[in-house]
Amino acid sequence: MSAIQRIGDSRGELHYDLDGAVVKIDETALRNEFPAGSKYSSGHIAYKYPPEERPVIMEDITPTVGRTGKIAFIGRVVDAETGKPARLCGTNVSNVTLHNQDYIREKKVGIGGIYSILKSGDIIPKLVECLTEPEHIYEAPDHCPVCGEPLVKEADTADIRCVNPSCPAQLTRTISHFASRGCMDIMGLGETLVDTLVKEGYLKSYADIYLLGDHREELIAEGVVGREKNTDKLLSNIEASKSNEPWRLLAGFGIRNVGNTTARNLMRTFHSLEALAAADLETLTAVPDIGQTTAEDLREYFDSDFGKEMLARFTEYGLTMEQEDTQQSNVLEGKTIVVTGTLTTLTRNEIKELIENNGGKATGSVSKKTSYLVAGEAAGSKLTKAQDLGIPVLSEEEFLAMLS
């Protein structure tokens, strides 16, 4: 510990940055007594130093709009002593996240105030406390800073949102999410191209993706996507995405609290987007793992004019709206399974689908509720935790044998 302390005391004198010290056991015979972790081999362990803190002056506060319309706040800061960006853990810090209005009031954040900041985990700048209070505590605007529509505060939360689905600040991120690998998986339609298509007026919603073929000649002539070959390749990928399973379409809608797992769960229950859109709150909350908040978010989307328009347009454009029954068996019913390490015959997505299609639930973390851990090569801390908790560990072959 004294050696660790000496290294820590010398941090400010070194010509390079460090955030910790590694303790290594000299006697190799003893190293295996200390298990390996996901980030270190046996016989080694890292000691992290407490993060550095600096006093800063709050020069400006900017509201930003996220993909779901949630308003966040960015504080622009300078070092209270130098007037330049604060130097923390080897990087210059000029921005700090202020989260929401409740957080701002709690920390007494305002222009001209002086605050202590640190880099949480030596990565994310974090405001610790107010050292000198500002003349006025910042108050969030009433209207969206991008589209000008009135902002709505969610009941029982600190979140403020822009609920305008056509808000330009949300549009690029919303469409990019829709086209992403985890949703409709339209290769070639990344955020940069989406941003260009939005600015050029081709995309005003994610349904407009399926009208880009009508503008093929125009897109080629203007070089928006690239030459003829690249444009046709993108349009082919868009056309192919129409046959995707409807859970991907549902996940792509960007409904709050409805990610890939929830979307799969819902489509296994309702089998069609039309049936899901017609389900009332009572029916929705009867679905396993669907709580009141998620049910209300679903109803809000499908009851809105925007949601109704999207559903109608996707039906018109020929996207798959009916989910095929992929349930293979109930052999894993009631079982919660975690997968770790590198598998030899299955990808992570494939084994996750196998678990769910056989009645099980796939999760990412080991707990007392975990029924089995499927461990591939180079399994790390999850394997250690499962062994400590006495959870049965299966190889990939044993898992597949269980299904057959």
Summary of the structure (lengths in Angstrom):
residues: 404
radius of gyration: 25.9
end to end distance: 53.9
largest distance: 71.1
contacts: 1164
relative contact order: 0.06
helix: 38%
strand: 21%
